[in-house]
Amino acid sequence: MRIHFIAIGGSAMHNLAIALHKKGFEVSGSDDAIFEPSAGRLARFGLLPPEMGWHPEMITSDLDAVILGMHAFIDNPELLRAQELGLKIYSYPEYIYEQTKNKLRVVIGGSHGKTTITSMILHVLNFHGKDFDYLVGAQLEGFDTMVKVTDSAPMIIIEGDEYLASPIDRRPKFHLYKANIAVISGVAWDHVNVFPTFGEYMLQFEAFIDTIQSGGKLIYCETDKELRNIVELSNSEITKIGYDIPPHDVKSGVTYLLPQHLPLKVFGDHNLMNLSAAKLVCKELGIYEEAFNEAIVSFKGAAKRLELLFAGKNTSVFKDFAHSPSKVKATVEAVKSQFEERKLVACIELHTFSSLNKNFLLQYADTMIQADNPIVYIDEKTFQQKKITPFSEIDVRTAFKNDRLTFFDNANTLEQYLRGLNFKDTNLLLMSSGNFGGMDLIKLARELNI
């Protein structure tokens, strides 16, 4: 098979390219810019384009398929050439389905927790030596790549994103996988540039339920009222299985799963909820409670999810990918409840399209109320790049409903402020899907005033 990737540098795209290369396919690709870690990984497998840019001459009639990434525009010269030649053009989720339509497909969807639930399942399956394919949105310990597609594995575990599949396929990605077993972890409005109302966003999850194959299973968070309503109203011929937070105890900064009193390396109600979902999926895959518990105690968490940057006697510094309101609230509450005796300095960087929408900003109300020192940072350059009128500190405080909140739009000023604080008996939580203006967070964590 000869496959060409348009916009090969994307997170999922470059991992799929590597997976198909490992499968023995002849893979080529192009992009106008490729950053790390994508560039290094592609180079390791001989797949890094020799020069950046779009090259329509690479699109030839002997290609078996073209896979189109979201980064490309609809007037991309390679895309236009592929259309002109009448080649089969896939989005990456569409091609994942094409490669796995004869396998059992487990699809994890939801506004939050997708990566962690998927990672937990992969960890347990790997621990017990099972043969499986996968697609996950983070680099995991013990896994070379974020995508694996083979001929031999009987099943695939897929993190199912609700964002659009490609520039010419406006369906949400998770609609294309046609799950046999599906998870919905919860719903909280996101991607306002595509789904401008909460109602439109919810419709995507209703439609996702309809894509579950007849006789399939839906595992869902039954404490989420909005989700529970759409699940109960669904007439799909599927089995619906709800889950909740499992019994647990927290002592001296460690969470124990009850009644076995198993010490976990992850914490927070949201992660315990994720664990419940993963356990139910594994049960459907033939791994029952005792075997699941044996494996899950060694799960350290998905990359960038409550990642521990520093741990002192009475101070810990965490970095988390949280950026949407529901994730910010859950992460702040998790750190605060795990270390009740410590104060919490919590800093969120806003830089996604949704978070910089003044109307959507109101969704952050009360999300950081449990932080003793809440901080919001927005890089002033982000406003300029996205051509958005900058927020004032009053705008941010009003939206977050938090008079104690401090606002920064300059990374150097933020870093000086953090370095000036006393972190004795205090934790620092840094939340962002960006990079805090290039701040060296590990160096900062090690040099705090403790």
Secondary structure, DSSP 8 states (H G I E B T S, - for coil): -EEEEETTTSHHHHHHHHHHHHTT-EEEEEBS---TTHHHHHHHTT-S-SS-B--GGG--TT-SEEEE-TTS-TT-HHHHHHHHHT--EEEHHHHHHHHHTTSEEEEEESSSSHHHHHHHHHHHHHHTT---EEE-SS--TT-S-SEE--SS-SEEEEE---SEEETTEEEEGGGSS--SEEEE-------TTT--SHHHHHHHHHHHHHHS-TT-EEEEETT-HHHHHHHHH---SSEEEEE----EEEETTEEEETTTTEE-S--SHHHHHHHHHHHHHHHHTT--HHHHHHHHTT----TTSSEEEEE-SS-EEEEE---SHHHHHHHHHHHHHHTTTSEEEEEEE--STTTTSTTGGGGGTTTTTT-SEEEEE--HHHHHHTT-----HHHHHHHHT-TT-EEES-HHHHHHHHHTSB-TTEEEEEE-SS-GGG--HHHHHHTSB-
